[in-house]
């Protein structure tokens, strides 16, 4: 009977721990409502007007809240995206290409080799586009790093950001 009790206790601890580990990103949890996130105590402001559409990422949702985010020495502007009134992704915007280089190296150090590691250089515009994706199974997140750097010789803009979103398991198979 003692072995069975120990097994059940271990199973319960594992179940509660696994549920918590797979459910969040930095003090939030995927599926959280707008009201719950507002009540979290983070310094968040509503995203309003045209900015909602301008900063929307159709595959992930619309930014309804934004605020500062700091990780170590790095400072970001964070958008909290919602789909069907539930938190679906967090986008961290970097201030410049130099920060993107540092953050990319930090992500590689933390997560190792990415599952996707694409680099594209567009000869006519001299823009360099990078995309890396890591699967953080421990925390239940997909981490996507994107950077587009066009340098000073073009009028095209640059952008650097990271998208955190939950790993979604499909119950449907193939064709």
N, C-alpha and C positions, 0 to 999 in steps of 0.2 A: 504494500500500500504506500510506503514511503517513496518508492521509486516513481509510482504513478503520480503522486502529489507533486513531486519535484518536476516531473515532466510537464504537468499541467501548468504549474507556476511559470516555468521557463517559456512555454508556449504563449501564455498570456502576456508576459513581459515582451517577448519578441513581437507579438501582434501589435501591441500599443506603440512600441518603439518604431516599428516599420511604418505604421500608419503616419506617425508624426514626421519621420524623416522624409517620407515621400510627398509631404503635403505643403511645402512652403518655399518661399524665396525671401530671405532677409526680413523676417517679421511679418510677412504676408502669407496667404495661402491661396492656391489656385482655386477658383470658383468663389472667392470671397465677393460679397456684394460691395457696391459703391459706399453704402452707409457704414458697413463694417470697416472698410479701409479708412474712411474719414475719421472714424472713432478710434483709430489705432494710436493716435498721438504723434504720428509723423507730420512733418511740416509740408503738407500738401495743399495745393491750390487747384481749383477747378480749371479745366481747359474749356474755353468758351468760343463761340462764334466760328469763324472760318478756320481757326487754328485746329479745330477738331478734324475737319476734312483734310486740311493741309498735312497733318501729321498722322493721319490714319494709315494703317497697314492692313489692307483688306483681308489678308490671310489670317490676321491675328486679332483685329478689332480696332476700336476707336479709343484715342486717349481722352479720358475724362478727368484724370487727375495728373498733376505733375509736381515735382519738387526736387530739391537737391539730394544728392546721394554721395556718400564718401566711402571709399574702400581703401584703407591704408592711406597713402599720401595722394591718391588719385581722387579728384572731384568730378562729378558728372551731373548732368541734368537728366532726371528720370521721368519718363512718361509711363503711366499705368494704363494699359489697354484693357478694354472690356468688350466682351462679345456676349450677347444675350444676357446683359446685366450682371455678368460674372467676370472676375479678373481672369484674363486669358494670357497676358504677356506683360513683361516689363522691358522697356527700351532705355538703355543708358547711352546718352549722347556724349561723345568726347569733344573737347574744345578744339583740337588741332591734330595734324598728322603726327607730330612728335609724341603726343599722348597716346595715339593709336599704336605706334611702334612699341612703346613701353607696355601698354595693356596687352597687346598681342603676345609679347614675350611672357608676361605674367600668366596669361591664360594657358600658354603651352607648358609653363612650369607647373601649374596647378593640375591641369587635366591630361597632360601628355600629348601624344600625336593626335591631331583631329581626324575625325572620320571623313570629313570633306576638307580639302585644302586646295582651293582654286586661286590662281593668279592670272590676270588677263591684262595685257598692255595694248591699248588701242593706238596704233601707229599714227593715224591722222591727228588725234587730239593729244597724244602723249599722256593720256590718263591711265593710271594704274588702279585696277580694281582687285581687291582681295576678299575672299570669303572663306571662313573656316567654321566648321561645326563640330562641337563636342557633345557627347552623350554623358551626362553626369547621372549615372544610374543610382548612385548613393543618395542623391537629393531629389531625383525624379525630374530633372530639368534637361532640356536641350539648350545649349549655349551657342549662339550664332554671332560671330564677329564679322562685320562688314566694314570695308574702308574703300573709299574712292578718292584718290589724290591726283589732281591734275597739274599741280605745280603753278608757278607764276607765269608761264608762257601762254596759258590759255585763259579764256574768260569763264570757263566752266567751273562750277563750284566743287568743293570737296565736302565729303561727309564721312563720318566715322561713328559707328554705333555698335552696341551689343544688344542682342535680343535674348532674354530669358523666357522660356515657355515650358509648360509641362510636357513630359514624354507621354504621348497618347498611344495606348495599345488598341489596335483594331481587333474586333472580334470577327470581322468578315475576312474571308480568304479569297485571294486571287480573282480570276475572271469567273 
